[in-house]
Amino acid sequence: MKKLSLLILVALTAASLAIAQTGTPGTSPPTVYGGDELGAHNGYGRGCVMCHAPHGGALGNGASATTDPNNGLVALWGENLTPYYGKTVNFGGGSYAVLLPSGATTVSISDTNSIVLLCLSCHDGSIAKVSMMVGHTYETLPVVGGTAPTLFGLTQGNTGLNYNNEHPVGPTATVSCGGSHSWDCTGGGNTLQPIEMSGAASKVFLTNNAASFWNAETCTSSTTTTWGYTCSSNPLSTPTGGTTVNAVTCTTCHDQHSMSVWTVKSKNYTTMFFIKGYYDPYNGGNSVAQFCRNCHGGESNEMKGLMNVPTW
């Protein structure tokens, strides 16, 4: 009897861990790796000051090698940006070039290229490998096991600032409308009009994927009503010069402040790798595919006429 009770206890514990791992979509809270939503960005206890220095910017964080006294003006950035100024970084097979800002005074958090610069100041392992980073993800890769690299310059196939096998980012990596791989929406591309999820299939996608980052944006337009909003999205980024384009940058897909939890419309969803959406490969659903379809709408179930496929 004691052995049976022990087996039952072990089974219940395993089941509880499985539920804690995947979480229930939209409930609070999902599993939080490491006890804080910052996860790996908690920096072994350094926390926010790993990236932001409240006093002195990069110089205040001990980056004595920086030659730019203005480093740290934007977001109190605490990493040394000097090695990257003016460099051209190639993504996506070399077809998507990103010209990084020439100095701290040209860095802006609303600039696609600047966001890439800030992220690379930690995640590039080619020019200046940041101390305390181990070079691989905190989480284990689902299904296949192992870990993913976090220093792009050290991953196989990448040399220097040539990130050919990384997802395209930058002003030319845009989410546009029309064509075989994009949404039935109005605006998009290199126009001044933000993407609006106005088509019937787009609306159904939002219904099926309540955790979509399109639902999280603050609306500025009153021309279209979708999903309970007067509009569905702001541009994904505003590159240098103020021209509004729906450009992809690092923070389009990643929320750097929350590794395990994605919150949208007052609901919390399980995620991993700082993914900006419901991203849970463990539960046998299609949350991962649905996240990618946030931008690659042409591959969605809804665009093929399959309107009743749930997200999970």
URUR-V121745 format. One record per pair of residues at least 4 apart in sequence whose ideal C-beta (glycine too) atoms are under 8 Angstrom apart, sorted by the first residue. I is the first residue (numbers start at 1). J is the second residue. D is the distance in whole Angstrom. If there is no record, write none. Layout:
# URUR-V121745
i=I j=J d=D
i=I j=J d=D
This chain:
# URUR-V121745
i=1 j=5 d=6
i=2 j=6 d=6
i=3 j=7 d=6
i=4 j=8 d=6
i=5 j=9 d=6
i=6 j=10 d=6
i=7 j=11 d=6
i=8 j=12 d=6
i=9 j=13 d=6
i=10 j=14 d=6
i=11 j=15 d=6
i=12 j=16 d=6
i=13 j=17 d=6
i=14 j=18 d=6
i=15 j=19 d=7
i=16 j=20 d=6
i=17 j=21 d=6
i=18 j=22 d=7
i=19 j=23 d=8
i=19 j=24 d=8
i=20 j=31 d=5
i=21 j=31 d=6
i=21 j=270 d=8
i=21 j=282 d=6
i=22 j=270 d=6
i=22 j=280 d=6
i=22 j=282 d=5
i=22 j=283 d=4
i=23 j=27 d=7
i=23 j=29 d=8
i=23 j=30 d=4
i=23 j=31 d=6
i=23 j=269 d=7
i=23 j=270 d=4
i=23 j=280 d=7
i=25 j=210 d=8
i=25 j=211 d=7
i=25 j=269 d=6
i=25 j=270 d=8
i=25 j=278 d=6
i=25 j=287 d=8
i=25 j=311 d=7
i=25 j=312 d=5
i=26 j=210 d=7
i=26 j=211 d=8
i=26 j=267 d=4
i=26 j=268 d=7
i=26 j=269 d=6
i=27 j=267 d=8
i=27 j=268 d=7
i=28 j=267 d=8
i=28 j=268 d=5
i=29 j=261 d=6
i=29 j=268 d=6
i=30 j=260 d=6
i=30 j=261 d=5
i=30 j=268 d=6
i=30 j=269 d=6
i=30 j=270 d=4
i=30 j=271 d=8
i=31 j=260 d=6
i=31 j=270 d=6
i=32 j=36 d=7
i=32 j=37 d=6
i=32 j=39 d=8
i=32 j=260 d=5
i=32 j=261 d=6
i=33 j=39 d=5
i=33 j=40 d=8
i=33 j=138 d=6
i=33 j=139 d=6
i=33 j=259 d=6
i=33 j=260 d=5
i=33 j=272 d=8
i=34 j=38 d=8
i=34 j=39 d=5
i=34 j=40 d=7
i=34 j=42 d=6
i=34 j=138 d=7
i=34 j=259 d=8
i=36 j=42 d=5
i=37 j=257 d=7
i=37 j=258 d=5
i=37 j=259 d=7
i=37 j=260 d=6
i=37 j=261 d=5
i=38 j=42 d=4
i=38 j=47 d=7
i=38 j=48 d=8
i=38 j=257 d=7
i=38 j=258 d=7
i=38 j=259 d=7
i=39 j=138 d=6
i=39 j=258 d=8
i=39 j=259 d=3
i=39 j=260 d=6
i=39 j=274 d=7
i=40 j=137 d=7
i=40 j=138 d=4
i=40 j=259 d=6
i=41 j=50 d=7
i=41 j=51 d=7
i=41 j=256 d=6
i=41 j=257 d=7
i=41 j=259 d=7
i=41 j=274 d=7
i=42 j=46 d=7
i=42 j=47 d=6
i=42 j=50 d=8
i=43 j=47 d=6
i=43 j=49 d=8
i=43 j=50 d=3
i=43 j=132 d=7
i=44 j=132 d=7
i=46 j=50 d=4
i=46 j=132 d=8
i=48 j=52 d=5
i=49 j=53 d=6
i=49 j=54 d=7
i=49 j=61 d=7
i=49 j=78 d=6
i=50 j=78 d=7
i=50 j=132 d=8
i=51 j=77 d=7
i=51 j=78 d=6
i=51 j=79 d=7
i=51 j=122 d=7
i=51 j=256 d=8
i=52 j=75 d=6
i=52 j=76 d=5
i=52 j=77 d=7
i=52 j=78 d=6
i=53 j=57 d=5
i=53 j=58 d=7
i=53 j=59 d=8
i=53 j=60 d=4
i=53 j=61 d=4
i=53 j=72 d=6
i=53 j=76 d=6
i=53 j=77 d=8
i=53 j=78 d=3
i=54 j=60 d=8
i=54 j=76 d=6
i=55 j=60 d=5
i=56 j=60 d=2
i=56 j=61 d=7
i=56 j=72 d=7
i=57 j=61 d=7
i=57 j=71 d=5
i=57 j=72 d=1
i=57 j=73 d=7
i=57 j=76 d=6
i=57 j=77 d=6
i=57 j=78 d=6
i=58 j=63 d=4
i=58 j=66 d=5
i=58 j=71 d=4
i=58 j=72 d=5
i=58 j=77 d=7
i=58 j=78 d=6
i=58 j=79 d=6
i=58 j=80 d=5
i=58 j=81 d=7
i=59 j=63 d=6
i=59 j=64 d=7
i=59 j=66 d=6
i=59 j=69 d=8
i=59 j=71 d=7
i=59 j=72 d=7
i=60 j=72 d=7
i=60 j=78 d=7
i=61 j=78 d=4
i=61 j=79 d=7
i=63 j=71 d=8
i=63 j=78 d=8
i=63 j=79 d=7
i=63 j=80 d=4
i=65 j=80 d=6
i=65 j=82 d=7
i=66 j=71 d=5
i=66 j=80 d=4
i=66 j=81 d=7
i=66 j=82 d=5
i=67 j=82 d=5
i=68 j=81 d=7
i=68 j=82 d=5
i=68 j=85 d=7
i=68 j=103 d=6
i=68 j=104 d=5
i=70 j=103 d=7
i=70 j=104 d=4
i=70 j=105 d=6
i=71 j=77 d=7
i=71 j=80 d=7
i=71 j=81 d=5
i=71 j=82 d=7
i=71 j=104 d=5
i=72 j=76 d=6
i=72 j=77 d=5
i=72 j=78 d=7
i=72 j=104 d=7
i=73 j=104 d=5
i=73 j=105 d=7
i=73 j=107 d=7
i=74 j=104 d=7
i=74 j=107 d=5
i=74 j=108 d=7
i=74 j=109 d=6
i=74 j=114 d=7
i=74 j=118 d=8
i=75 j=109 d=6
i=75 j=118 d=7
i=77 j=81 d=7
i=77 j=107 d=8
i=77 j=118 d=6
i=77 j=121 d=7
i=79 j=118 d=8
i=79 j=121 d=4
i=79 j=122 d=6
i=79 j=130 d=7
i=80 j=121 d=7
i=80 j=128 d=7
i=81 j=85 d=7
i=81 j=104 d=6
i=81 j=107 d=7
i=81 j=117 d=6
i=81 j=118 d=8
i=81 j=121 d=5
i=83 j=87 d=8
i=83 j=127 d=5
i=83 j=128 d=5
i=84 j=100 d=5
i=84 j=117 d=6
i=84 j=120 d=6
i=84 j=121 d=7
i=84 j=124 d=8
i=84 j=127 d=7
i=84 j=128 d=8
i=85 j=100 d=7
i=85 j=101 d=7
i=85 j=102 d=5
i=85 j=103 d=6
i=86 j=99 d=8
i=86 j=100 d=7
i=86 j=101 d=8
i=86 j=102 d=5
i=87 j=99 d=8
i=87 j=100 d=5
i=87 j=127 d=8
i=87 j=161 d=6
i=88 j=97 d=5
i=88 j=98 d=7
i=88 j=99 d=5
i=88 j=100 d=7
i=88 j=161 d=7
i=89 j=97 d=7
i=89 j=98 d=5
i=89 j=100 d=6
i=89 j=116 d=7
i=89 j=120 d=7
i=89 j=161 d=5
i=89 j=163 d=6
i=90 j=94 d=5
i=90 j=95 d=8
i=90 j=96 d=7
i=90 j=97 d=5
i=90 j=98 d=8
i=90 j=161 d=7
i=90 j=162 d=5
i=90 j=163 d=6
i=90 j=164 d=7
i=91 j=96 d=4
i=91 j=97 d=8
i=91 j=98 d=7
i=91 j=163 d=5
i=91 j=164 d=8
i=91 j=166 d=5
i=91 j=167 d=7
i=91 j=168 d=5
i=91 j=169 d=6
i=91 j=170 d=7
i=91 j=173 d=7
i=92 j=96 d=4
i=92 j=164 d=7
i=92 j=166 d=7
i=92 j=167 d=7
i=92 j=168 d=3
i=92 j=173 d=7
i=93 j=164 d=5
i=93 j=165 d=8
i=94 j=162 d=7
i=94 j=164 d=5
i=95 j=168 d=7
i=95 j=172 d=8
i=96 j=168 d=4
i=96 j=169 d=7
i=96 j=170 d=5
i=96 j=172 d=6
i=96 j=173 d=5
i=97 j=170 d=7
i=97 j=172 d=8
i=98 j=112 d=8
i=98 j=113 d=5
i=98 j=116 d=5
i=98 j=169 d=6
i=98 j=170 d=4
i=98 j=171 d=8
i=99 j=113 d=6
i=100 j=113 d=6
i=100 j=114 d=8
i=100 j=116 d=7
i=100 j=117 d=5
i=100 j=120 d=8
i=101 j=106 d=4
i=101 j=107 d=5
i=101 j=111 d=7
i=101 j=113 d=6
i=101 j=114 d=6
i=101 j=117 d=6
i=101 j=240 d=8
i=102 j=106 d=6
i=103 j=107 d=8
i=106 j=114 d=8
i=106 j=240 d=8
i=107 j=111 d=7
i=107 j=114 d=5
i=107 j=117 d=7
i=107 j=118 d=8
i=108 j=114 d=5
i=108 j=240 d=8
i=109 j=114 d=7
i=109 j=115 d=7
i=110 j=114 d=8
i=110 j=237 d=7
i=110 j=238 d=5
i=111 j=115 d=7
i=111 j=237 d=8
i=111 j=238 d=7
i=111 j=239 d=6
i=111 j=240 d=5
i=112 j=116 d=7
i=112 j=169 d=7
i=112 j=170 d=6
i=112 j=171 d=6
i=112 j=237 d=4
i=112 j=238 d=8
i=112 j=239 d=4
i=112 j=240 d=8
i=112 j=247 d=5
i=112 j=248 d=8
i=112 j=249 d=4
i=113 j=117 d=6
i=113 j=170 d=7
i=113 j=171 d=7
i=113 j=239 d=7
i=113 j=240 d=6
i=114 j=118 d=6
i=114 j=240 d=8
i=115 j=119 d=6
i=115 j=237 d=7
i=115 j=249 d=4
i=115 j=250 d=6
i=115 j=251 d=6
i=116 j=120 d=6
i=116 j=169 d=6
i=116 j=170 d=7
i=116 j=249 d=6
i=116 j=250 d=6
i=117 j=121 d=7
i=119 j=123 d=6
i=119 j=250 d=4
i=119 j=256 d=8
i=120 j=124 d=4
i=120 j=152 d=8
i=121 j=128 d=7
i=121 j=130 d=7
i=122 j=130 d=5
i=122 j=133 d=7
i=123 j=130 d=8
i=123 j=150 d=6
i=123 j=151 d=6
i=123 j=152 d=6
i=124 j=128 d=7
i=124 j=129 d=8
i=124 j=151 d=7
i=124 j=152 d=6
i=124 j=153 d=5
i=124 j=161 d=7
i=125 j=129 d=5
i=125 j=135 d=7
i=125 j=151 d=3
i=125 j=152 d=7
i=125 j=153 d=4
i=125 j=154 d=4
i=126 j=152 d=7
i=126 j=153 d=3
i=126 j=154 d=7
i=126 j=158 d=8
i=126 j=159 d=8
i=126 j=160 d=5
i=126 j=161 d=6
i=127 j=153 d=7
i=127 j=160 d=8
i=127 j=161 d=7
i=129 j=133 d=7
i=129 j=151 d=6
i=129 j=153 d=8
i=129 j=154 d=8
i=133 j=150 d=7
i=133 j=151 d=7
i=134 j=150 d=8
i=135 j=149 d=6
i=135 j=150 d=6
i=135 j=151 d=5
i=135 j=154 d=6
i=136 j=147 d=4
i=136 j=148 d=7
i=136 j=149 d=6
i=136 j=150 d=6
i=137 j=141 d=7
i=137 j=147 d=5
i=137 j=148 d=5
i=137 j=149 d=8
i=137 j=150 d=6
i=137 j=273 d=6
i=138 j=259 d=7
i=139 j=147 d=7
i=139 j=259 d=8
i=139 j=272 d=5
i=139 j=273 d=7
i=140 j=145 d=6
i=140 j=146 d=7
i=140 j=147 d=6
i=141 j=145 d=6
i=141 j=146 d=5
i=141 j=147 d=6
i=141 j=148 d=6
i=142 j=272 d=8
i=142 j=281 d=4
i=142 j=282 d=6
i=143 j=281 d=6
i=148 j=273 d=7
i=149 j=154 d=6
i=149 j=155 d=4
i=151 j=155 d=7
i=152 j=158 d=6
i=152 j=163 d=5
i=152 j=166 d=6
i=153 j=158 d=6
i=153 j=159 d=8
i=153 j=160 d=7
i=153 j=161 d=7
i=153 j=163 d=8
i=154 j=158 d=7
i=155 j=165 d=7
i=156 j=165 d=8
i=157 j=164 d=6
i=157 j=165 d=5
i=158 j=162 d=6
i=158 j=163 d=5
i=158 j=164 d=7
i=158 j=165 d=6
i=158 j=166 d=7
i=167 j=248 d=8
i=167 j=253 d=8
i=168 j=172 d=8
i=168 j=173 d=4
i=168 j=248 d=7
i=169 j=173 d=5
i=169 j=247 d=8
i=169 j=248 d=5
i=169 j=249 d=5
i=169 j=250 d=6
i=169 j=252 d=8
i=170 j=239 d=8
i=170 j=247 d=7
i=170 j=248 d=8
i=170 j=249 d=7
i=171 j=239 d=4
i=171 j=240 d=8
i=171 j=245 d=6
i=171 j=247 d=5
i=172 j=247 d=8
i=173 j=247 d=6
i=173 j=248 d=4
i=174 j=188 d=7
i=174 j=189 d=6
i=174 j=190 d=7
i=174 j=245 d=6
i=174 j=246 d=5
i=174 j=247 d=5
i=174 j=248 d=7
i=175 j=182 d=7
i=175 j=183 d=8
i=175 j=188 d=6
i=175 j=195 d=6
i=175 j=236 d=6
i=175 j=246 d=4
i=175 j=248 d=7
i=175 j=295 d=5
i=176 j=182 d=5
i=176 j=188 d=4
i=176 j=189 d=4
i=176 j=195 d=8
i=176 j=246 d=7
i=177 j=182 d=5
i=177 j=183 d=6
i=177 j=184 d=7
i=177 j=185 d=4
i=177 j=186 d=7
i=177 j=187 d=6
i=177 j=188 d=4
i=177 j=189 d=7
i=177 j=195 d=6
i=178 j=182 d=6
i=178 j=188 d=8
i=179 j=298 d=7
i=180 j=298 d=5
i=181 j=296 d=6
i=181 j=297 d=8
i=181 j=298 d=4
i=181 j=299 d=7
i=182 j=188 d=7
i=182 j=296 d=8
i=182 j=297 d=6
i=182 j=298 d=6
i=183 j=188 d=7
i=183 j=195 d=7
i=183 j=197 d=7
i=183 j=199 d=7
i=183 j=202 d=5
i=183 j=297 d=4
i=183 j=298 d=8
i=184 j=198 d=8
i=184 j=199 d=3
i=184 j=200 d=8
i=184 j=201 d=6
i=184 j=202 d=6
i=184 j=297 d=8
i=184 j=303 d=7
i=185 j=195 d=5
i=185 j=196 d=6
i=185 j=197 d=6
i=185 j=198 d=6
i=185 j=199 d=6
i=185 j=202 d=6
i=186 j=193 d=7
i=186 j=195 d=8
i=186 j=196 d=5
i=186 j=198 d=5
i=186 j=224 d=7
i=187 j=191 d=6
i=187 j=193 d=3
i=187 j=194 d=6
i=187 j=195 d=6
i=187 j=196 d=6
i=187 j=246 d=8
i=188 j=193 d=7
i=188 j=194 d=8
i=188 j=195 d=5
i=188 j=246 d=5
i=189 j=245 d=7
i=189 j=246 d=7
i=190 j=243 d=8
i=190 j=245 d=5
i=191 j=244 d=8
i=191 j=245 d=8
i=192 j=243 d=7
i=192 j=244 d=5
i=193 j=244 d=8
i=194 j=220 d=8
i=194 j=221 d=7
i=194 j=231 d=7
i=194 j=233 d=6
i=194 j=234 d=6
i=194 j=235 d=5
i=194 j=244 d=7
i=194 j=246 d=7
i=195 j=232 d=8
i=195 j=233 d=5
i=195 j=235 d=8
i=195 j=246 d=5
i=196 j=221 d=7
i=196 j=223 d=7
i=196 j=224 d=5
i=196 j=226 d=7
i=196 j=231 d=6
i=196 j=232 d=5
i=196 j=233 d=7
i=197 j=202 d=4
i=197 j=203 d=7
i=197 j=205 d=8
i=197 j=206 d=6
i=197 j=214 d=6
i=197 j=226 d=5
i=197 j=227 d=7
i=197 j=232 d=4
i=197 j=233 d=7
i=198 j=202 d=7
i=198 j=203 d=8
i=198 j=224 d=5
i=198 j=226 d=6
i=198 j=232 d=8
i=199 j=203 d=7
i=200 j=204 d=7
i=201 j=205 d=6
i=201 j=297 d=8
i=201 j=300 d=7
i=201 j=302 d=4
i=201 j=303 d=5
i=201 j=307 d=8
i=202 j=206 d=7
i=202 j=226 d=7
i=202 j=232 d=8
i=202 j=297 d=7
i=202 j=302 d=7
i=203 j=207 d=7
i=203 j=226 d=6
i=203 j=227 d=7
i=204 j=208 d=6
i=204 j=302 d=5
i=204 j=307 d=5
i=205 j=209 d=6
i=205 j=212 d=7
i=205 j=290 d=8
i=205 j=293 d=7
i=205 j=297 d=7
i=205 j=300 d=5
i=205 j=302 d=5
i=206 j=210 d=7
i=206 j=212 d=6
i=206 j=214 d=6
i=206 j=215 d=6
i=206 j=226 d=7
i=206 j=227 d=5
i=206 j=232 d=7
i=207 j=227 d=8
i=208 j=290 d=7
i=208 j=301 d=8
i=208 j=302 d=7
i=208 j=309 d=7
i=208 j=310 d=6
i=208 j=311 d=5
i=209 j=278 d=7
i=209 j=290 d=5
i=209 j=293 d=7
i=209 j=294 d=8
i=209 j=311 d=5
i=210 j=215 d=7
i=210 j=264 d=7
i=210 j=265 d=7
i=210 j=267 d=7
i=210 j=311 d=7
i=211 j=215 d=8
i=211 j=262 d=6
i=211 j=264 d=6
i=211 j=267 d=8
i=211 j=269 d=5
i=211 j=277 d=5
i=211 j=278 d=3
i=211 j=287 d=7
i=211 j=290 d=8
i=211 j=311 d=7
i=212 j=216 d=8
i=212 j=264 d=8
i=212 j=277 d=7
i=212 j=290 d=8
i=212 j=294 d=6
i=213 j=217 d=7
i=213 j=252 d=8
i=213 j=264 d=7
i=213 j=276 d=5
i=213 j=277 d=6
i=213 j=294 d=6
i=214 j=227 d=8
i=214 j=232 d=5
i=214 j=233 d=5
i=214 j=294 d=6
i=215 j=227 d=6
i=215 j=229 d=8
i=215 j=232 d=8
i=215 j=264 d=5
i=215 j=265 d=6
i=216 j=264 d=4
i=216 j=265 d=7
i=217 j=232 d=7
i=217 j=233 d=5
i=217 j=234 d=5
i=218 j=234 d=6
i=219 j=229 d=5
i=219 j=230 d=5
i=219 j=231 d=4
i=219 j=232 d=7
i=219 j=233 d=8
i=219 j=234 d=7
i=220 j=231 d=7
i=220 j=234 d=6
i=221 j=230 d=7
i=221 j=231 d=4
i=222 j=230 d=5
i=222 j=231 d=7
i=223 j=230 d=8
i=223 j=231 d=7
i=224 j=230 d=7
i=224 j=231 d=5
i=224 j=232 d=7
i=225 j=229 d=7
i=225 j=230 d=6
i=225 j=231 d=8
i=226 j=231 d=7
i=226 j=232 d=5
i=227 j=232 d=6
i=235 j=244 d=5
i=235 j=245 d=6
i=235 j=246 d=5
i=235 j=247 d=8
i=236 j=246 d=5
i=236 j=247 d=6
i=236 j=248 d=6
i=236 j=249 d=7
i=236 j=252 d=5
i=237 j=245 d=7
i=237 j=246 d=8
i=237 j=247 d=4
i=237 j=248 d=7
i=237 j=249 d=5
i=237 j=252 d=7
i=238 j=242 d=7
i=238 j=243 d=8
i=238 j=244 d=6
i=238 j=245 d=8
i=239 j=243 d=6
i=239 j=245 d=6
i=239 j=247 d=6
i=248 j=252 d=5
i=248 j=253 d=8
i=248 j=295 d=7
i=250 j=254 d=6
i=250 j=256 d=8
i=251 j=255 d=7
i=251 j=256 d=7
i=251 j=276 d=7
i=252 j=276 d=7
i=252 j=295 d=8
i=253 j=275 d=7
i=253 j=276 d=6
i=254 j=273 d=7
i=254 j=274 d=4
i=254 j=275 d=6
i=254 j=276 d=6
i=255 j=262 d=7
i=255 j=274 d=6
i=255 j=275 d=8
i=255 j=276 d=5
i=256 j=274 d=6
i=258 j=262 d=7
i=258 j=263 d=8
i=258 j=271 d=8
i=258 j=274 d=7
i=259 j=271 d=8
i=259 j=272 d=7
i=259 j=273 d=7
i=259 j=274 d=5
i=260 j=270 d=7
i=260 j=271 d=6
i=260 j=272 d=6
i=261 j=268 d=5
i=261 j=269 d=7
i=261 j=270 d=7
i=261 j=271 d=7
i=262 j=268 d=7
i=262 j=269 d=5
i=262 j=270 d=8
i=262 j=271 d=4
i=262 j=275 d=7
i=262 j=276 d=6
i=262 j=277 d=5
i=262 j=278 d=6
i=262 j=279 d=7
i=263 j=267 d=7
i=263 j=268 d=5
i=263 j=269 d=7
i=264 j=269 d=7
i=269 j=277 d=7
i=269 j=278 d=4
i=269 j=280 d=8
i=269 j=287 d=8
i=270 j=278 d=7
i=270 j=279 d=8
i=270 j=280 d=5
i=271 j=275 d=5
i=271 j=276 d=8
i=271 j=277 d=7
i=271 j=278 d=6
i=271 j=279 d=4
i=271 j=280 d=7
i=272 j=279 d=6
i=272 j=280 d=7
i=272 j=281 d=8
i=273 j=279 d=7
i=275 j=279 d=4
i=275 j=291 d=6
i=277 j=287 d=8
i=277 j=290 d=8
i=277 j=291 d=4
i=277 j=294 d=7
i=278 j=287 d=5
i=278 j=290 d=7
i=278 j=291 d=7
i=278 j=311 d=7
i=278 j=312 d=7
i=279 j=287 d=6
i=279 j=288 d=6
i=279 j=291 d=5
i=280 j=285 d=7
i=280 j=287 d=5
i=280 j=288 d=7
i=280 j=312 d=7
i=281 j=287 d=8
i=281 j=288 d=5
i=283 j=287 d=7
i=283 j=312 d=6
i=285 j=310 d=7
i=285 j=311 d=7
i=285 j=312 d=3
i=286 j=290 d=6
i=286 j=309 d=7
i=286 j=310 d=8
i=286 j=311 d=6
i=286 j=312 d=7
i=287 j=291 d=6
i=287 j=311 d=6
i=287 j=312 d=5
i=288 j=292 d=7
i=289 j=293 d=6
i=290 j=294 d=8
i=290 j=300 d=8
i=290 j=311 d=5
i=292 j=296 d=5
i=292 j=299 d=8
i=293 j=297 d=6
i=293 j=299 d=6
i=293 j=300 d=4
i=296 j=300 d=8
i=297 j=303 d=6
i=298 j=303 d=6
i=299 j=303 d=7
i=300 j=304 d=7
i=301 j=306 d=4
i=301 j=307 d=8
i=301 j=309 d=4
i=302 j=306 d=7
i=302 j=307 d=6
i=302 j=309 d=8
